[in-house]
Amino acid sequence: MKVSSAASSPSETNRLTWNTFRDHTILEYEIPKWDGDLGRPNVYVPLDEAAMARKVELLMRHFGSQRSKHWFDEETFRGLARLRAMECRAPGRYAEAFHARKLTIS
């Protein structure tokens, strides 16, 4: 069986996720890209230094296929998190940002 490229594209995955998990909170994370198309996130989570260090450590360890990309380094992830902290006035130096289409707070 041949899988079409449309069925495995990120946009199709996004559509299927929303269709499958209708009653769940889905936070879409940011992926730095060379074209600068990060968008405007609407959910922020402040990170302390230990959480930021752990995030960078895990990204570097588990995404080996990305290591050859010139942008894939600790500075990129810390820099983006620093900007997101500024945007949300985080109490510390870092924040993670997400896109949420639907969010229920109880």
C-alpha positions in Angstrom: 0.0 0.0 0.0 1.4 3.3 -1.0 1.1 6.2 1.4 0.5 9.5 -0.3 2.7 12.5 0.7 -0.5 14.4 1.7 -1.4 11.7 4.2 1.9 12.0 5.9 2.3 15.8 5.7 2.4 17.9 8.9 -0.9 19.7 8.0 -2.7 16.3 7.5 -1.3 15.1 10.8 -2.5 18.3 12.5 -6.0 17.8 11.0 -6.2 14.2 12.1 -5.0 15.0 15.6 -7.8 17.6 16.0 -10.3 15.2 14.5 -9.2 12.3 16.8 -8.7 14.0 20.1 -11.7 16.4 20.1 -12.1 16.4 23.9 -8.4 17.0 24.7 -6.3 20.0 25.1 -3.8 20.2 22.2 -0.9 22.5 22.5 1.0 23.0 19.2 4.6 23.6 19.8 7.0 25.9 17.9 9.7 24.7 15.6 12.3 27.2 14.7 12.7 27.4 10.9 15.0 29.3 8.6 12.1 31.1 7.0 11.1 32.7 10.3 7.5 31.6 10.2 7.0 31.1 13.9 3.6 32.8 14.2 2.1 34.3 17.3 1.7 31.9 20.1 -1.2 32.4 22.6 -0.2 30.1 25.5 3.0 30.6 27.5 4.6 28.5 30.2 7.5 30.0 32.2 10.6 27.8 32.5 13.2 28.0 35.2 16.9 27.6 34.3 16.9 23.9 35.3 13.9 23.1 33.0 15.5 25.1 30.1 18.8 23.2 30.5 17.0 19.9 30.6 14.9 20.8 27.5 18.1 21.7 25.5 19.8 18.6 26.7 16.9 16.4 25.5 16.6 18.2 22.2 20.3 17.7 21.5 20.3 14.1 22.5 17.1 12.9 20.8 17.0 14.8 17.5 20.2 13.6 16.0 18.7 13.9 12.5 18.6 17.7 13.0 22.2 18.2 14.2 23.5 18.9 10.7 21.2 21.9 10.4 23.0 25.2 10.9 20.3 26.6 13.2 20.0 23.5 15.4 22.0 24.5 18.5 21.5 25.5 22.1 21.6 29.2 21.3 18.6 28.9 19.0 16.4 27.3 21.7 17.6 29.5 24.5 17.2 32.6 22.4 13.6 31.7 21.4 12.7 30.9 25.0 14.2 34.2 26.1 12.0 36.1 23.6 8.9 34.2 24.7 9.7 35.0 28.4 9.9 38.7 27.4 6.5 38.5 25.6 4.7 37.0 28.6 6.6 38.8 31.3 7.8 35.5 32.8 9.3 35.8 36.3 12.5 34.1 35.0 14.5 34.3 31.9 12.8 31.6 29.8 9.3 30.6 28.6 7.9 28.0 26.2 5.2 29.1 23.9 2.4 27.1 22.2 -0.5 27.7 19.9 -3.9 26.6 21.3 -7.0 26.6 19.2 -9.2 25.4 22.0 -8.4 25.5 25.7 -10.6 24.7 28.7 -9.6 25.9 32.1 -11.3 24.4 35.1 
